[in-house]
Amino acid sequence: MKFNEKVQETKDYLLSQIDQCPSIGLVLGSGLGILADEIENPVYIPYNKIPHFPASTVTGHAGRMVIGDLKGKRVIAMQGRFHYYEGHSLEAVTYPIRIMKAIGVQQIIVTNAAGGINPTFKPGDLMIIQDHINLTSQNPLIGQNEEEFGERFPDMSEAYSKKLIALTKEVASKNKIDMVEGVYAGMLGPSYETPAEINFLSIIGASAVGMSTVPEVIVAKHSGLEVLGISCISNMAAGISEHSLTHDEVMETTENIKAQFLKLVKEIIAAM
């Protein structure tokens, strides 16, 4: 089956499950899926029910789409995402972004849990992603370009919307939520980085590091979506942290800051 036929089949299925198309998409990272629980009049669609969707296998990812109302806006949330390290192709990892665009989404908020590299950061900080560095040696746009989905050479000079970044700062200030800003480095994973790798990332300008987001943002920009990225600094990276890194620590940190995270993103959506 051709790619555009797959997209059409998935689109038709999702539209058959809802009565109103969403305009805002949410990609919720490790431990951050709690935001989807705030959606009113929700329609829950497990990934394994959606044509051509893979399954999420990571702890902290519920593995379903949630469509409904949040702060007066119609939204669609990925409660759990797909990662290249799970064995999925990048086409599969980014497929939900294509589908969001197909059903009417215009703006997307991408969240993740990330390791802090900037020594002024601390676990629990919320970081506005100003830009990213793709260190995966992969790109989801490799291969034949489907012109109906986007141009061959998309511009990435503003991968993260300056307008949405300014809006986020305004919302954070108004609600007395402290935020940091920085550059997100995307790695393949699933192993955490070595201290030498973190030192290298620091030298080239990375503020935080993680194993997701970059492929999704590339496809979002290719699709013409406006992107906002927010990282939860869940731990300090290797060589900066004084203890071993674990996924349990990631989950614990995101649990501790959930109230602040929920308030921030909900108020951003209200202002969008």
N, C-alpha and C positions, 0 to 999 in steps of 0.2 A: 504493500500500500504506500502511495506517495505521501510525503510529509504533510502537504496541504490537505489531503484527504483525512489523515489522522486528526489534524487540528479541527477540521469541520465536524468529524464524528464526536470528538470530545466536547466541542462547543455545543453541538445539538443536544447532547446528553445533559450537560449542566443547565442549559436554558430550559430544558424540560422539567427541571427540578425546582426552578425559582420563578417568581412572578415579576421581578424587577432586576435590571442589570446593575451590578456594582460599578462605582466610579473610582474607588480607592482599593488598592491591593495591599495586603500585609503578609510579609514573610517572617515567621516567628522562629527564632533560633532556640538553642538548647536552654530549657528552663523558662523560656519567655512565652510559651504557648498559652499562659494564663490570660493573656489579653483577649484571646478568642472567647474565653468564658464570660466576658463582659458584653458580648454581642447580643442584642435583643432580637426577638423573633427569629432565632437561628434555624438555619437548615444545615444539618450535619451530613456530609458526604464522605465516607471513608475512601481513602485513596484506592483501595482494592476494588471499589465499585465503579471507579471512573475509567472509561476506556483509555488505554495506552499510558496510564499512570503506573510508575513503579511503586514499590513499597518502601516506607521509611523504616530503618532498622536500629536507629540510635536512641538510647535511653534519654528521656526528656522530650521526645518528639511523638506527639499523639498519633500522627499519621492520618489526618483528615482535613477536608476543606470545611470551613464554616462561613456561611453567607447570611448576612442580616444587616441590622441597623446599629450604628455606633455613633453617638453624639450627633444624631440627625443626618448622618451620611450613610449611604449604602456601601457596604464593604464586603470584600471576600478575603478570608484569612487562610493562609497555609499554617495549620497547627502542626508544625514539623516540616522539615525540608529534606531534600535529597543531597547527598554528597558524592563527589567523584570517588572518594576512598571506599565507599560502600560497594564499588564495582559497577556503578551505573555509568553509562556514557554521558558526556556533557550535554548531548541532545536531551537525554532523559532528565538530567539535573535541572535544566533550564526550561523544560517543556511547560511547567505550570505558568511561567512568565508569559510564554506565547499564548497560553489559553486565557490568562487574565486580560491580555490585550484584545484577544478575539471576542471576549464577551463584554467589552466596553470600558475596562479599566483605563484611566488616564494618568493616575499618579500612584506611586508604589513606595511603601515604607519597608525597608529591608533591615532586619535586626539580627544581631548575632551575639554570642559570648566570645570574648577575645582575651588574649593574654596581653598584659600591659608591658610595653617596652620603655616608654617615657618614664624616667625615674620619679617624676613628680606625680605620676598617677598612683592610685591605690585601688585595691579590690572593692568593687561596688560603685566605682565611678561610671557615669554614663558619658560616652564619647560621641560627639557628632563626627561622622566620617566626612572629611573635607575632600579626600581623594584616595585612590588606592594604588598599590603596586602589585602587578600580577606576576608572582614568582612560581606559578604552577607549570610553566612551560607548555601550557595548553590554552586553547581559545575555542569557545563554543561555536564560533562562526567559521571555523575551518571546514572546507568542503564547498560544494556547490551553493551559491547564494540564491535564495528564493526572493526575487525582487518584491513580491507582494508582501513580504514580511519586513523588509528593510533594505537599505542600500548596501552595496558591496563593502565600502570602506567607511563605516560610521565614525563620526567625530567623537572623541572621548575627552575633549578639552574641558568639558563641564559634565563629567560623569554623574556628579551629585549636584542637584539643583541649588544654585546660589540663592534663589528665591525661597526655597523650602528651608535651607540652612538659616537664613535670616529670620524666617518665621519661627523656627524652632528656638532660636536664641531669645526671641521676643517672648514666646510662650514660657520658656524656662525661667526667664527673669521675672515675669509677671507672677509665676507660681512659686517663686523662691526655690527653684530646683537648680542646684549647682551642676554645671556640665563642663566637660573638657572637650577639646577638639584635637583632631589629628589625622594622620594618614594610616590606613589599614593595609597591612601586607597579607596577601592571600597565598597560602601554602597548600600543598596537596594533602598532608596528613597521611594516615591517622596518628603517626607518632608525633609527640611534641618535639619542638625544636631543641637543638643542642645549644649550650651557652655560646659557642662560637658562631652559630647561625644567628642567634639573637644579637650578638655584637655586630655582625655584618648588617643586619636589618636596621639597627640603630644608626650605623654610619651612613646608610643610604636614605635615611629620612623617615623610617617607619616609626609610628607611635604605638601601634598595637598589631597583633598578629592572630590570624585564625585560619580555618580550613573551609570557608564557604564564601558566599556573598559575591566575590569577584565575577564568576561566570554568570550569575543571575543579573548583575548590574550591566554587564556587557550586552546581554540579550535584551534587557530592558531598554537600554539606549538604542540598540539596533531597531527595536520595535517602536521607538518614538515616545516612550514613557518618561515622565518626570520622576526622578528618584531622590529619596531621602534615606540616608543610612545612619543607623544608631548602633553602637557597640556597647555592651555591658562589659566592663573590665572585670572579668571573673577571677582573675589571678594575675600575679606578676610572672613574667616569662622566665625561662630557664636562665640561670646566671644572675638574675635580678632577685628572684625568689630565693629564699634560704632553705626551702624544703622541696620535696618531690612534688611533681604535678600530677593531679588526678582529676578524672571527670566528676567525681563526687564533690570536689571543691568547687568546680564550675556550677554544679546544681545548687550547692549550699549558698553560694554568693548570689545567684539569681533569685533564690527564694528570699534572701534577706532584703533585696532592693525592689521586690515586686510592687510594693505600694507606690513607690516613687516612679517606677517605670510605667505602671498603669496610668497614673495621673498625667504624666508627661505626654504619652502617646495619645491618650484620649483627648487631651486639650489641643494637641497639634491637629488631630483629625477635625475637631470642632472648628478650628480656625482655617482649615484648608478650603 
